[in-house]
Amino acid sequence: MTAAPPRARSAAGIVIYQPDFDALARLVASVAPDSLVIGIFANSPVAPEQQRRLQAAAGEAELVVLRPGLNRGLGAAYNALHAMARDHEAEFLLLLDQDSEPGKGMIPQLVAVHRSLAAAGERAAVVGPRPVDLTGRPMRIASDGGKVGSHAPAAAQQVGFVISSGSLLRVDALGAIGDFRADYFIDAIDIEWCMRAIARGFSIWVAPDVLMPHCLGRGIIRLPFGLLLTDQPPRRLYTYIRNQLSMLRLAHVPRSHKLKLVLSLPLRFGVYLAQNRFSRECRAALVNGVLDGLRNRLGPPDRALVSPFRTFSPRRAMADSSRALAWGDIDERGRP
C-alpha cells in the first residue's frame, strides 16, 4: 500500500483595505484548516478586538497581521506575504483578496495539480482556480494553448496568466522570478509577473475543475461580437491604462500583447467614456493614464483625477511615446 504524500506546508495571504470583518473572519476560517500560517496585509487599520476575532477564526493556524502604516498597494503586499511564507518555510503561498470565496479544500486541490505538473516535468510557477462570475458562469481565461510536447495532466490547463486572487504560487519559484511590481500599485501586477515567469522558463496554469467566484470591478461591459470589458471606476481606469502602457517598455512582454493593447485603446476609450457619461473624472483618468504610462511615471494613483493639461507638453508626450513603442530596447525593470 502506497503511503499518502506528506501534507504540503502552505501559507495563505490576504490583502485587505477597509474590509467587512464578518466576511473576512469567514474567509480566514475557510483556509485555516489547510494553512500553517495566515498573513493579513492591512492596508487600513485593524483594531485589537478585530485581530482577536481573526485569530479565533484561524484556529490552530498562526495569524500574522502586517501593518505597513499606509496603503502600499497590492504589489508591496504580495512581496511582504512572500517574505512571510519564506520565513515560515512554506512551500506554497495562496494569495487572496478580502472578498475572495475559495471553496472548501481548495488549497490541497491546487497543491495536487502542482504535484502532478512537477511529476510531468513542468516548471509550474503558479496554479490558479478557474474563475467564475457570481452566477457561476466560467470567465474567459488567457489560454496559452499548451506547449508542444507537454504531458500536463488533464486536471491542468496552461494559460498566459492567472488572476492573483486564489492563485497558489510555489515560494521557491517566486524567489527565482522576482518580486511583484510594487510601483504598479494595483492593476496588471499579476499579468506582468506571469509574463516575466514565462520568459524565465516557468509555466502558468489553471485547474479547470477548481472553481472560485471572482468579481471584476463594477461588472462586465458586454459589446458586440462577444467582446468584453471590465467596468472600472475612474481611478482604476487610470492605473490599468498607465500600467499597461508602461509594459510596452518591457522586453519580456510578448509583442502580440503590446499590439493588442495599442489597437484596442481607441475602443476602450470610447466605451469607458460612454459608460461614465463623459464625466470629468473619467476624462482625467484616461488622459493621465496615457501620459503617465508613456512617461513611465508610476506609484500610487495620486494623480489619477487631477487636471491633465496643466503641465502637458505635446513635444514631450510625442518623445515619450516614441521611446515606449521601441519594443524590447528596455529591460524588465524599465531601465534603458
N, C-alpha and C positions, 0 to 999 in steps of 0.2 A: 504493500500500500504506500503510495507516494505521499510524503509529508506536505502539509499545506505550506505555501511560502510565508516567510515572516511578514508581519504587518508592517506596512510602509510607515516611515516617520514623516508625517505630513503636518505642515503648518497652514493655517488659514489667515489671510489678511483682509481686513475690511476698512475701506476708506469712508469716513463719514463727514458730513457738513450739515449741521442743524437737523439731525435725524429725528424721526419718530422713535422714541426709545422703546415703546412697546414692540414695534416691528423689529427693531434692532436686537432686542433680547431674544425674540423668536428665531432670528437668523443665527445668532450665536449658539443657541441651543441646538439648532438643526445640524451644525457642522461639528459641534463639540465631541460627539462620540468617536469621530474619525480623525481628530486633531490632537497633537501633543501640545500645541500652543496656538492661541488665537490672538492676533495682533489687531488692535484698533488704532488706526491713524486718525487722530481727531483734528480735523481742520477747523473745528469750532469747539468751545469748552464742553467738558464732561464733568459734572458735579460729583462730589464724593458719593452721594446716595445713588446716583445713576451708575457709577462704576461698581458699587457693591451689587447692584441688581444684575449687571452684566456678568460679574464674577459668579453669581449664583447660577445664571443660565449656562455658564461654561462648564459647570460641574467639575470633573477631575482634570479637565484641560487647563493649562496655565493661561491666564489672561494678562496681556501686556497692553497698556494704553500708552501710545506715543503722542506726546503733546508738542507740536512744533512751535506753538505760540501764535501763529497766524496761518491763514490759508495759503499753503505752499503748492497746491495743485496735485494732480494725480501722479505725474512722473516722479516727483520727490517722494510722494507717499509710497509708491511701488518700490522705489530704491530702499527706503527705510525698512519696509516689510521684508525685502530680500535679505537685508543685513540681519534682521531679527531671526529669520528662518535659518540663515547660515550659522548664526551664533548658537542656535539650538540644535545644530547638526541635523536639520531636517533634509530629507531627500527631495521633497516636493513642496511647492507653495501654491495654494489656491488663492486667487485674487477675487475679491467680491466688492460690489457696491453696497451701500446701505440698504437699497431696495431690492437686492438680489433675492431670488427664491429658489435655491438649489433643492433638488429632490433628495429624499432620504437615501443615504448610501452613495451619493454622487462621487465623493472623493475616492472610495475604493473602486468604483466603476471606472473612473478615469485613470486611476493607477493601473488597473488591469489592462487597459488599452496601451498605456505606456510600456508595460512589461511585454505585451505581445509585439509591439513595434520594435523594441530592442531585440527581442528574440529573432525577428525577421531581418535584423541588420540595419534598421533605420535609426538615424540620429535625431530622434524627435525632441524638439526643444519644448513644445507645449502641446497639450491636447485640450480642446475646449468642448463643451456640450453643444448640441445642436440648438441654436436659439429659436424660440417660437414666440409669436406675439401673444397678447393677452387672451386671444380667443383659442390659442393652441395651434394656430397655423404656422408651419415652419417658415422661417425667414430665408431669404436668398443669401447664400454664402459665396465667398470668393473662391470657387473651386480652382484647384491647380491642375486638375486633370490626371494627377498621378504621374510619377516618374516612370520612364521606360525601364522595364526590368524590375519594377518594385514588386515585392512579395508581401505587401502590407496585409494584415488580417482584414476580413470582411467587416469587422466592427469599427474600422477607421477609414476616414476619407481625407486625402491630402488636400490642403487648401492654401490660398495665398496669405491669409492672415485670419486671426480669430479675434473676437471681441474680448477685451481683457476681463470683463466681469464673468466669472465662472470658469476661467481658464486655469488649468493645472500645469505649472511650469516645473521643469527639473531645475533644482537650485544650482547644480554644477553647470548646466547649460547657460543659465542666466549669467553666471560669473564669466563664462567664456565669451558670450556675445556682447556683454557690456550693459551698462545702466540704461534705463528708460530715459527719454529726453525730458528732463525736468524743466527746461526752458520752453517747452511747448505748453506747459501748464495743464491744458486739457485739449482733447480732440487730436486724432491722428497719432497719438502716442503708441498705441498698440500696432497700428499699421506700419509705422516706421520701424519699430523694433522687430516685427516679424520679417519684414523685408531685409533687414540687416542680418537676422538669423539665417535666412535662406542664402544670402550672399556669403556667409561664413560656413556653409556646408551643413547646416541643420535643416530640419523639415518641420512643417506646421500641420496640425491635424485637428479634425473634428470627429467626435464619436456620435454618429447619426442616431444611435439608439438611446443616447443620454440627452434628455430634453431639459431645457431651462427657460422659463419665460424671461423675456427681455423687453423693456420699454425704451424705444428710441425717441429721445426728445419729447416733443409735444404730440407725436404721432407720425404717420406716413402720408405724404402727398402723392397721390396716385395720378399719373399722367397717361396720355395715350401711348399705345404700343408697348404697354407693360412697364414703362419707366417709373421708377420710384425715387423719391427724395425724402429725406428726413426733415420734418418740420422742427426748426430750432428757433429759440429766441435770439434777438439780435446779438447779444454778447457771444453766444455760441457760434453764430454765423461768422463773426469776426475771427475767432480762434480757428475755426475749420478752414476758412479761406486762407488766413495767414499761414498756418502750419503746412497746409498742402502746397502752397506756393513756395514756401521755404524748402520743401522736399525736392523741388526741381533742381536744387543745387547738389543733391547727394548722389554720388556715383552708384551706390547700391540700390537705388530706387529704379525699377525697370522703366525703360523708355516708353513702353506701352502705357504704363500708369501715368506718366507725365503727359503724354499726348492726349490720353482720355480726359485728364483734368483740364488741360488748356481748351480742348474742343467743347467741353461741357460747361465752361464758365458762363458764356452768354445765356444759355438756357437756365442755369441755376440762378443767375442774377434776375432774369425776368420773372421766374416763378416765385422767388423769395420776395421780390418787391411787390408783386401782386398779392401774395399771401399775407403780407404785412401792410397792405393798403398804402404802399409808398411812404411809410412813416419816416420821420426824420431819423429815428434810432436805427432803422433798418438801412437807410441810405448811408448813414455814417459808418455803420458796422461793415458794410460791404466795401466801401471805398477804403476805409482804414485797413481792412484785412488785406486788400490788394497792395496798398502802399507799403505796409509793414512786412508783408510776405516777401515782396521784391527786395526790400532793404535788409531782409533777414533780421528784423527788429522783433525780438521775441520776449518771453517773460509773461508776467501776469497781464490780463486783458484790461489794464487800466485805461488805455487809450481807445477802447472799442467805440465809445459813443461820443468822443469829442469831435468838434468840427474839423473835418479832414483838410480843409482848404486854407487854414491859417498859415501853415508852413509848407504848403505844397509847391514843389518846383517841377514843372514838366520836363526840364532838361535832366534833372537828377532821376526822375522816375523812368525816363527812357534809358538812361545808362544802367540803372538797377535792373531793368527788365532784360536788357541785352546780356548782362552778366549772368542772371539767373537762368536764362534759356540756353546758355552754353553748357549743355548736359555733360556731366562726367568730368568737368575740369576742377571740381572742388571735392574735397574728401568728405567722409561721412559726418564729421563734426562741424562742417560748414566753413572750414578754413581754406583759403586759396592755396 
